[in-house]
Each structure stands twice: as structure tokens, then as C-alpha cells.
Amino acid sequence: MRWSKFLRAGTHGALGMSLFVCMGGSVHANPFAHGAEAGLHRTAFERSPGFGADEPSADIADKLGPDERQALLAKSAPEITPWREVTVESGDSLSRIFERVGLPARELMALVGLGDIVAPLKRLRPGDTLELRKTTDGRLAELRFELDAIRTLSITRAGLDAEGSPGALHAEVTRLQTQTRTLTARGTVEGSLSRSLAKAGLPAAVSAELAHIYRYRANLSRQMHAGDRFSVVYEAEYAHGERVATGPVLAASITTGGRNLKAFRAVNEEGEIRYYDAEGKAYEPSLSRHPVNYSRISSPYNPDRLHPILHIRRPHWGVDMAAPRGTPIRAAGDGVVKFIGRRHGYGRIVQLSHFDGYSTRYGHMYQFVDGLKRGDHVKKGQVIGYVGATGEATGPHLHYEIRLNGRPQNPLTMKLPDGHPLPKSRLAAYTNRIQPLIAALDDVPNMNQTLVASSAGANARHGCTQASTVNATFALAPHNLQRNHSLADLFCVVSSDTNA
């Protein structure tokens, strides 16, 4: 059979022809022997992709033109199966899922080798879904995993290369084309706060963020009662006219107990997102009451505690927060490491010095963060170590102390020091930028608006999205670090009845 005739025959005759080997130009049936195992020299036919082996031999392949060669590779390429949706079950891992769908370990290793971009696939939870396709020869062709309502992790395999070998896997995160809108919700508490917020159209995620913002100024669920008022300005992402995700709270106002508390999102000099009042004072104090994610208070602050191990009366100048061994411990505030090492009773301990005479201690650590040493500067929220049970401890927990000029304070009840205010050099610009937000929160006449910002993607605003009959006015937008806007960014102010 001539090679050109084989090309014309395509893959339809591949199965039947695979029973033949060619020797010296003659064709012989050989259903039992296979290549070198039968003492035969492997021919061009056996090595062609159509016969499940490597590629055509160099002497014949060199005689093919580029178009003929590509046609041969295309005809011999393995087929791709239809999309299959896989639901993650309890106890599943990516390895187990690959095994379940018939993908070998080499494919898992190739995927993991793509690096940090595929890290979300290592943190799958029951109920998550994966969509995948594979080739008929057992290779991963494509995989899709929705990271959230906007972002999707896509893994694809390039086609056969010039030699007929499968291409490498490639991963990317694609983002749905969205429009960013800035919305205002307001209402009066009737019954429970959560139901009142929902009735005003506030998404659950935004309601949770609202409670987080005010956690140091007011316990909203306990302190807000019937008749109290609230208003919130927040961002939301829209695609095809439907809301697909919510963004940050830009401004909020609550009126309760005769007080009106307004909070505005801004970025401090260190590039950190914080919330401030209208005068530029930080809502979040400089020190945290809870530097670890704990399950319970296993022993409170008590100047006259009966020691659980020594069985003697001895002051307990801190709070014990029970947590699993290895739970990250974070610096309660910006500070400098004054001591790191072992001390009797405390076990492994880190002591931080803060401003204005404040210091904090973190005892019974399992281990310190690698490289942390005396004299290092740390930022609030930075991990400094991990929960353990070293020293005099009955189980894994963090012993946490706050001291003022050396005197112990109760971390759970003391008045925490105020957060750092915005510097005076930035206060004027900040005051100007929050004026439209104040008007929106207060429902000023002719300013009963929804602020709409259009976005062609994650990092750009291209103008106003508005109905043709709406007259838009411009105002300085609040600084939004997530979108890398400068202080001169603009947004549109349009009437609320244009909202989708």
C-alpha cells in the first residue's frame, strides 16, 4: 500500500491494518507478533499515530508536505469525551476524583505542577463541582472550576505538537465581563435587624460586613431596636443585567440610642483598607481583643485564680483562648518584637511592644514563625506563631495578655486604644471625597441616588452607564484599592429609579 493511499484511507482502516506488518515491501498477516517482541524491525506503519505507537519514521515523514503531515496528525489524534460534571463528595481529594473519572496519576502530577494558580483545587469542599473532559487515551483535555460567581479556573491542554505528542497543560483564571454598580440601601428596624436589612434589599454578605465594620463601636444585633435607622452604600457586580456578586461597603450609617455613627471606606498611608468616621478617626482600634481564631475562653482574666496544674492561688493576668494545635496566632497590633523564646510557665512566648506604653504577650506557642527574631517590626494581623501547649498548659490554647505601662489589663473588657487617624495632610481630600456618600446616606433631597460605576473588567472604569433620559453629574469617587483607582477617579450619580 502506498503511503499516500494510507493518508487517503484515514482512520477508518486503522483497526484492520494494525494486524499487518510490512517487511521488505511485502505485507504479511501477523496477529500474534508485535514489533520488537516478535524479533521484527518496527516499520513506519507500526510507528504511525494511526497504529497507536510513536510517529512516522523520519525517512517517510520527511517526504510529507506540511499540510499532509498535519492532516495525518489530525486524523490520528485521540478523540475528546463530552463534558462531565463531577460533584465533590465528603472525604474527596483531587487524587480520588481523578481516579474515579479514570485519569491516571501522571495527569494529576501534571496539573499540580502548574503551580499556585491551581491551589484552589487542593481545597475542594463537599458540594463543589468540577467540569472536565478527557481524551480517549486517558489524558486530561479540559477542566473548569468556578472560584466564585465571577472567576473561573480553566485548565486546557494544547493540541498535538509537530511531532504528534500531546501538548502541555495550561491554566488561567478567566473573569466574567461585569459592570460594577454602587448601590444604596436604607431602612428602619422593624422586628429583628437581620430581617430588616434583608427587607431593605441588603445581601447577606453585605449585612455581615456591616456588623464587622461596627464591631468595635456597637453590637448591632443587640443594640439596634425598632425605630432605629440604617443606610448602606455598597458595590455590586452585574452581568447581563443580573447581580452576580457583591463588593465592599463604601459607606454606612446607623442611628441608635440617640447616636448617629457613619463609617467610610478609605486606604491609609500603608495601603491598608480601613474604615473611618467623618473626622478621619479610625473605627478599628489599634489593638485586637482576639489575636487567634479560638473556639472558647478556657480561662478568663482573674487576679485570684486557682492554678489548674499547681493547685495554688495565683493571678492569671491574661485570657486563655482554646484552639487546635497549629492555629495561626496574629499580632494584635503594629509593634516590635521585644522577646521571643522560652519562659517558665509561658513556654514558647512572643512579647510585642506597641505605642504609648502598650505591650502584648502570646504564650504556650507550639512554634514561632520561621525567621521571626527580636527587634523585628510586625504589622497588625501578621502571623507570629502557632497555638500549642508548651509551658504550664493543660491543652492547646493561646495565653494572651495586654499590658499598659507594665500593668496587666483584661483584654476582653478594657477600652482598647484608638486606631491611627488619617494624617492631617490627607484629611482635606478625604473630607471632599466622602461628601457624595454622606448625601447618599442621609437621603438629601435631589440626591436620592444610586451611584453607578461601569466597568469593562476588574481594573478599569470607562464611564457612566445610564439611561438616555437621565442627566448624570460627576463627583469624586471613594478610593477603591481593589481596582487601583487614583484619588481623581470619577463615578456617576444617577437617579435611583434607573437601577436594575
Phi and psi in degrees as a GROMACS rama.xvg file:
@    title "Ramachandran Plot"
@    xaxis  label "Phi"
@    yaxis  label "Psi"
@TYPE xy
-72.8309  148.784  ARG-2
-62.0437  -38.6702  TRP-3
-63.9357  -34.4092  SER-4
-68.1835  -35.5099  LYS-5
-62.4709  -41.5448  PHE-6
-61.0435  -39.7838  LEU-7
-70.3743  -31.4415  ARG-8
-67.4109  -29.3746  ALA-9
69.1004  -152.974  GLY-10
-87.8044  -7.95454  THR-11
-65.1175  -31.7924  HIS-12
-98.9012  10.5018  GLY-13
-63.933  -41.1237  ALA-14
-64.8432  -46.9421  LEU-15
-66.8573  -39.2852  GLY-16
-72.4764  -18.3298  MET-17
-70.8798  -8.04346  SER-18
-87.597  1.65691  LEU-19
-116.589  148.453  PHE-20
-123.405  151.886  VAL-21
-110.463  127.933  CYS-22
-133.067  123.245  MET-23
58.2773  29.2669  GLY-24
88.5683  -11.2159  GLY-25
-100.398  155.282  SER-26
-108.925  130.65  VAL-27
-128.317  139.496  HIS-28
-72.7589  133.822  ALA-29
-150.208  77.4451  ASN-30
-75.6895  -10.6963  PRO-31
-104.747  -44.8343  PHE-32
-75.8585  153.226  ALA-33
-141.38  102.566  HIS-34
57.2309  -134.871  GLY-35
-63.3479  -25.699  ALA-36
-62.5078  -26.6972  GLU-37
-98.3844  10.8456  ALA-38
77.3185  18.2602  GLY-39
-104.62  145.943  LEU-40
-74.7258  129.182  HIS-41
-70.5793  129.681  ARG-42
-96.1303  178.537  THR-43
-60.5199  -37.477  ALA-44
-61.1144  -47.581  PHE-45
-66.7121  -30.2665  GLU-46
-89.0176  -3.40135  ARG-47
-74.9835  151.087  SER-48
-56.9661  -29.6463  PRO-49
-65.6439  -17.6341  GLY-50
-106.957  15.0481  PHE-51
74.8557  15.8277  GLY-52
-110.712  -139.469  ALA-53
-82.9814  -114.759  ASP-54
-130.486  167.627  GLU-55
-55.8266  147.789  PRO-56
-62.6963  155.586  SER-57
-61.1884  -38.0688  ALA-58
-65.338  -39.5665  ASP-59
-78.5829  -41.3262  ILE-60
-60.771  -34.4174  ALA-61
-66.0768  -22.6933  ASP-62
-83.1634  -11.9577  LYS-63
-82.4482  142.26  LEU-64
-76.0841  165.443  GLY-65
-56.1946  -42.0396  PRO-66
-66.7497  -42.0578  ASP-67
-64.5725  -40.637  GLU-68
-63.675  -45.346  ARG-69
-64.3617  -36.8974  GLN-70
-63.5358  -40.6056  ALA-71
-63.1499  -45.2801  LEU-72
-64.3698  -40.4137  LEU-73
-64.5106  -40.6417  ALA-74
-69.1021  -29.5377  LYS-75
-93.3916  -5.13731  SER-76
-64.7351  141.998  ALA-77
-65.4776  148.907  PRO-78
-76.0884  160.636  GLU-79
-110.496  132.786  ILE-80
-73.6334  162.756  THR-81
-64.8171  163.385  PRO-82
-61.5102  140.092  TRP-83
-127.264  130.98  ARG-84
-96.8887  127.315  GLU-85
-117.849  125.287  VAL-86
-95.5932  129.317  THR-87
-70.9882  128.534  VAL-88
-103.614  164.571  GLU-89
-58.7025  130.828  SER-90
86.6291  -1.89258  GLY-91
-71.9584  150.148  ASP-92
-131.218  167.989  SER-93
-62.1942  -36.0282  LEU-94
-61.7734  -44.3938  SER-95
-66.954  -37.8565  ARG-96
-64.8696  -44.0875  ILE-97
-60.8099  -40.563  PHE-98
-63.9256  -39.0462  GLU-99
-66.52  -34.0008  ARG-100
-94.4165  3.20455  VAL-101
86.303  26.5173  GLY-102
-101.883  129.818  LEU-103
-73.1327  168.484  PRO-104
-61.8675  -30.8102  ALA-105
-62.1692  -31.2326  ARG-106
-71.5046  -37.1105  GLU-107
-63.9644  -43.4253  LEU-108
-63.8555  -38.4759  MET-109
-64.765  -39.021  ALA-110
-68.251  -48.2628  LEU-111
-60.2908  -31.7902  VAL-112
-67.6681  -6.9593  GLY-113
-74.2987  -13.6953  LEU-114
99.0849  -156.707  GLY-115
-62.8649  -24.9927  ASP-116
-62.4315  -25.8943  ILE-117
-97.9677  8.70162  VAL-118
-54.8678  -35.7266  ALA-119
-57.3365  -25.7411  PRO-120
-72.9338  -13.0015  LEU-121
-88.7842  -6.24927  LYS-122
-121.269  39.1271  ARG-123
-67.4047  146.021  LEU-124
-121.367  150.954  ARG-125
-53.0745  133.48  PRO-126
100.395  -20.8555  GLY-127
-63.3019  153.42  ASP-128
-125.109  141.833  THR-129
-116.832  143.554  LEU-130
-114.918  131.007  GLU-131
-147.554  158.293  LEU-132
-133.407  151.813  ARG-133
-134.843  165.252  LYS-134
-86.5853  160.25  THR-135
-68.5403  -13.8876  THR-136
-97.9475  16.929  ASP-137
85.539  31.3336  GLY-138
-114.959  150.557  ARG-139
-71.8033  126.034  LEU-140
-96.7551  -49.5163  ALA-141
-150.253  150.297  GLU-142
-145.272  137.812  LEU-143
-129.587  138.267  ARG-144
-142.112  120.689  PHE-145
-76.1953  116.55  GLU-146
-75.0836  -37.0587  LEU-147
-161.69  -166.754  ASP-148
-67.9943  -15.4204  ALA-149
-112.595  -36.3796  ILE-150
-106.784  140.241  ARG-151
-130.359  131.252  THR-152
-85.8866  121.345  LEU-153
-118.788  129.507  SER-154
-120.101  125.143  ILE-155
-130.508  157.438  THR-156
-111.795  131.444  ARG-157
-65.4284  156.221  ALA-158
-67.39  -175.967  GLY-159
-61.8067  139.927  LEU-160
-82.3858  -173.011  ASP-161
-63.1465  -21.5824  ALA-162
-96.3624  0.812968  GLU-163
87.8108  6.04716  GLY-164
-85.9104  149.219  SER-165
-62.1049  141.427  PRO-166
-73.0426  171.8  GLY-167
-82.0743  159.33  ALA-168
-75.7447  149.3  LEU-169
-137.133  136.971  HIS-170
-122.147  142.529  ALA-171
-153.002  155.084  GLU-172
-104.994  117.923  VAL-173
-99.1036  148.813  THR-174
-120.249  131.848  ARG-175
-62.8692  137.503  LEU-176
-66.1399  117.343  GLN-177
-130.288  165.459  THR-178
-117.517  129.536  GLN-179
-91.051  121.216  THR-180
-116.353  142.003  ARG-181
-104.884  116.605  THR-182
-111.977  154.804  LEU-183
-120.549  130.504  THR-184
-124.839  139.073  ALA-185
-147.323  157.929  ARG-186
-177.737  -177.511  GLY-187
-120.055  139.05  THR-188
-67.8513  125.176  VAL-189
-132.932  110.471  GLU-190
80.25  -133.81  GLY-191
-79.6116  152.437  SER-192
-64.9116  -42.3002  LEU-193
-60.57  -42.7392  SER-194
-67.9328  -35.7063  ARG-195
-66.8565  -40.7574  SER-196
-64.4243  -42.331  LEU-197
-64.9891  -39.4334  ALA-198
-62.8428  -32.0123  LYS-199
-78.4348  -0.854656  ALA-200
89.2447  13.2645  GLY-201
-82.2526  122.811  LEU-202
-61.1354  153.258  PRO-203
-58.7214  -39.3137  ALA-204
-63.605  -36.9165  ALA-205
-71.5249  -38.0483  VAL-206
-61.0103  -41.0464  SER-207
-65.3178  -39.9962  ALA-208
-65.6045  -35.4131  GLU-209
-60.8166  -45.8252  LEU-210
-62.5138  -36.0631  ALA-211
-67.6993  -40.2021  HIS-212
-61.8623  -42.2532  ILE-213
-92.2891  5.9852  TYR-214
-59.9077  -25.4263  ARG-215
-94.8576  -9.83969  TYR-216
-107.215  -32.451  ARG-217
-161.439  142.523  ALA-218
-89.1507  96.7855  ASN-219
-59.2187  -42.7713  LEU-220
-65.9894  -26.7857  SER-221
-97.7281  -31.705  ARG-222
-96.334  -19.8111  GLN-223
-90.1814  130.437  MET-224
-127.632  176.55  HIS-225
-53.4626  132.313  ALA-226
97.2745  -20.2498  GLY-227
-67.9673  151.354  ASP-228
-117.039  155.92  ARG-229
-146.325  153.777  PHE-230
-151.146  143.653  SER-231
-138.942  134.314  VAL-232
-110.785  122.923  VAL-233
-144.977  163.716  TYR-234
-97.4748  151.997  GLU-235
-144.109  148.892  ALA-236
-101.926  132.516  GLU-237
-120.976  143.02  TYR-238
-137.929  128.444  ALA-239
54.6808  36.4342  HIS-240
81.802  0.174982  GLY-241
-116.317  143.772  GLU-242
-74.7569  126.186  ARG-243
-113.201  -16.072  VAL-244
-164.189  158.114  ALA-245
-110.599  147.995  THR-246
-105.273  -157.255  GLY-247
-77.5535  160.076  PRO-248
-77.9066  124.519  VAL-249
-89.4951  -33.1035  LEU-250
-159.548  152.428  ALA-251
-150.374  154.775  ALA-252
-144.507  132.672  SER-253
-129.328  141.775  ILE-254
-120.731  113.705  THR-255
-152.176  143.052  THR-256
57.4541  31.7935  GLY-257
79.1801  4.14797  GLY-258
-112.954  144.335  ARG-259
-114.367  119.631  ASN-260
-115.645  116.024  LEU-261
-108.792  142.389  LYS-262
-132.921  139.854  ALA-263
-131.888  137.158  PHE-264
-80.2751  131.438  ARG-265
-152.119  172.099  ALA-266
-116.67  128.167  VAL-267
-82.0565  -175.97  ASN-268
-65.5157  -23.4886  GLU-269
-87.2223  2.58797  GLU-270
82.2045  14.0952  GLY-271
-94.7578  139.736  GLU-272
-80.063  127.152  ILE-273
-139.683  167.539  ARG-274
-113.335  137.228  TYR-275
-130.738  157.601  TYR-276
-84.1099  -176.482  ASP-277
-64.9835  -21.1811  ALA-278
-91.9586  1.5554  GLU-279
86.1958  13.6066  GLY-280
-86.7923  136.869  LYS-281
-69.3683  139.136  ALA-282
-75.4741  -35.6322  TYR-283
-88.3392  129.89  GLU-284
-66.7038  168.351  PRO-285
-72.9814  -25.7804  SER-286
-118.037  150.902  LEU-287
-101.349  144.715  SER-288
-77.5273  -25.1639  ARG-289
-129.659  87.7204  HIS-290
-81.7467  7.81021  PRO-291
-146.345  151.176  VAL-292
-84.2874  96.8592  ASN-293
-106.646  163.17  TYR-294
-94.5044  -31.2559  SER-295
-164.877  162.073  ARG-296
-86.6213  109.424  ILE-297
-83.2276  -22.3407  SER-298
-156.605  120.968  SER-299
-81.7161  173.737  PRO-300
-63.4739  128.331  TYR-301
-157.817  110.486  ASN-302
-66.7097  -11.4223  PRO-303
-134.837  53.2603  ASP-304
-87.6149  144.495  ARG-305
-82.4752  115.184  LEU-306
-63.9991  129.405  HIS-307
-69.7165  -19.0589  PRO-308
-104.704  -47.0999  ILE-309
-82.2819  -18.4349  LEU-310
56.7703  40.3094  HIS-311
-130.32  158.953  ILE-312
-76.2044  122.527  ARG-313
-153.322  136.069  ARG-314
-57.9079  141.865  PRO-315
-112.702  96.2059  HIS-316
-84.9838  23.0525  TRP-317
-152.848  -167.456  GLY-318
-122.691  131.9  VAL-319
-95.6136  122.02  ASP-320
-112.68  108.67  MET-321
-73.4894  133.517  ALA-322
-157.633  155.972  ALA-323
-61.1004  148.231  PRO-324
-56.7055  134.696  ARG-325
93.9014  -4.97394  GLY-326
-63.8301  132.498  THR-327
-62.4654  139.074  PRO-328
-109.856  130.74  ILE-329
-113.576  148.699  ARG-330
-60.7366  132.452  ALA-331
-72.7553  -16.1453  ALA-332
-169.873  171.179  GLY-333
-60.7782  138.421  ASP-334
-174.31  -171.294  GLY-335
-125.058  138.7  VAL-336
-72.5573  113.755  VAL-337
-93.7842  -29.111  LYS-338
-151.679  139.374  PHE-339
-146.774  122.317  ILE-340
159.868  -151.014  GLY-341
-109.699  141.354  ARG-342
-138.973  142.203  ARG-343
-56.1087  134.812  HIS-344
87.7221  -51.2195  GLY-345
-75.2186  -22.7754  TYR-346
67.4185  -138.048  GLY-347
-75.0201  125.92  ARG-348
-138.788  145.471  ILE-349
-119.005  132.889  VAL-350
-118.076  127.271  GLN-351
-112.128  141.012  LEU-352
-104.555  129.645  SER-353
-110.47  -148.872  HIS-354
-99.1608  162.53  PHE-355
51.3764  35.0427  ASP-356
85.8135  2.98434  GLY-357
-84.9825  143.08  TYR-358
-144.548  157.195  SER-359
-133.879  151.358  THR-360
-129.116  143.518  ARG-361
-132.41  105.359  TYR-362
-108.731  167.933  GLY-363
67.2801  24.7511  HIS-364
-62.6588  145.952  MET-365
-73.8031  -45.4619  TYR-366
-160.228  162.049  GLN-367
-91.7199  161.966  PHE-368
-66.4958  137.167  VAL-369
-55.425  132.074  ASP-370
88.8171  -11.6114  GLY-371
-69.4056  132.882  LEU-372
-146.551  166.382  LYS-373
-57.3467  135.565  ARG-374
94.6286  -12.0543  GLY-375
-69.0338  142.588  ASP-376
-90.4224  134.883  HIS-377
-124.983  153.061  VAL-378
-101.508  154.206  LYS-379
-57.2751  130.147  LYS-380
90.3222  -6.97811  GLY-381
-73.5074  135.04  GLN-382
-70.1871  129.015  VAL-383
-117.256  -14.5007  ILE-384
-178.913  -169.16  GLY-385
-137.711  144.767  TYR-386
-59.7398  138.24  VAL-387
-149.347  -158.182  GLY-388
-141.48  35.9541  ALA-389
-76.6021  159.009  THR-390
75.8487  -152.415  GLY-391
-85.3583  87.5359  GLU-392
-140.538  140.572  ALA-393
-91.1602  -10.1835  THR-394
-175.369  170.357  GLY-395
-65.3332  124.91  PRO-396
-166.511  166.15  HIS-397
-101.555  126.205  LEU-398
-92.573  115.44  HIS-399
-117.937  127.669  TYR-400
-124.813  145.141  GLU-401
-121.821  131.342  ILE-402
-126.634  144.807  ARG-403
-120.366  114.473  LEU-404
52.9926  38.2148  ASN-405
87.5404  -10.393  GLY-406
-92.7861  129.06  ARG-407
-64.0958  142.904  PRO-408
-123.798  155.561  GLN-409
-82.9659  110.613  ASN-410
-59.3179  -26.1179  PRO-411
-87.9276  -17.5076  LEU-412
-123.217  -16.8284  THR-413
-65.9656  156.261  MET-414
-77.8314  116.751  LYS-415
-74.4377  147.483  LEU-416
-65.0062  143.865  PRO-417
-60.7456  151.346  ASP-418
-73.2782  165.736  GLY-419
-71.1022  126.271  HIS-420
-73.6987  165.493  PRO-421
-63.7521  140.982  LEU-422
-64.9528  151.44  PRO-423
-58.3305  -29.9284  LYS-424
-66.1563  -19.5272  SER-425
-110.493  -4.47847  ARG-426
-66.4486  -39.5073  LEU-427
-63.4159  -44.7616  ALA-428
-64.7097  -40.043  ALA-429
-62.2567  -44.8919  TYR-430
-60.6239  -40.9075  THR-431
-65.2878  -40.025  ASN-432
-70.1326  -27.6717  ARG-433
-89.63  -3.99312  ILE-434
-60.6315  -46.1724  GLN-435
-62.2395  -32.6274  PRO-436
-70.0514  -40.0182  LEU-437
-61.0821  -42.7032  ILE-438
-62.2673  -40.5299  ALA-439
-66.5638  -41.7678  ALA-440
-65.3085  -38.8308  LEU-441
-85.6114  -4.50967  ASP-442
57.736  50.2777  ASP-443
-65.7619  138.18  VAL-444
-51.7928  139.759  PRO-445
68.2291  5.19011  ASN-446
-127.515  23.0247  MET-447
-78.169  78.4874  ASN-448
-121.372  162.827  GLN-449
-112.935  131.343  THR-450
-87.7973  125.395  LEU-451
-119.027  124.66  VAL-452
-120.155  124.57  ALA-453
-93.1637  146.564  SER-454
-141.594  131.781  SER-455
-88.4041  -3.72152  ALA-456
-174.325  -159.877  GLY-457
-78.6453  -23.3507  ALA-458
-126.098  24.9582  ASN-459
-149.975  143.724  ALA-460
-119.84  127.577  ARG-461
-108.798  -2.88184  HIS-462
149.95  -158.5  GLY-463
-100.091  140.505  CYS-464
-106.468  117.152  THR-465
-152.969  156.399  GLN-466
-70.1694  152.364  ALA-467
-64.2822  -22.0137  SER-468
-91.0303  -0.23395  THR-469
-97.0355  132.181  VAL-470
-90.6101  120.357  ASN-471
-101.11  139.27  ALA-472
-115.607  152.272  THR-473
-104.986  149.697  PHE-474
-148.262  160.031  ALA-475
-65.3979  133.865  LEU-476
-86.2123  149.766  ALA-477
-63.3712  140.497  PRO-478
-63.1985  129.647  HIS-479
-124.774  100.419  ASN-480
-61.1923  -34.1364  LEU-481
-62.8084  -23.6641  GLN-482
-109.775  10.893  ARG-483
55.414  40.7843  ASN-484
-85.0054  150.437  HIS-485
-86.8291  174.486  SER-486
-66.2881  -16.1654  LEU-487
-91.891  7.73718  ALA-488
-59.2389  148.988  ASP-489
-118.508  153.006  LEU-490
-138.011  167.93  PHE-491
-96.3464  146.247  CYS-492
-114.731  112.365  VAL-493
-128.554  162.395  VAL-494
-66.7807  147.673  SER-495
-65.8866  -21.0308  SER-496
-76.6239  -0.384342  ASP-497
-90.2576  -2.73494  THR-498
-72.0205  142.759  ASN-499
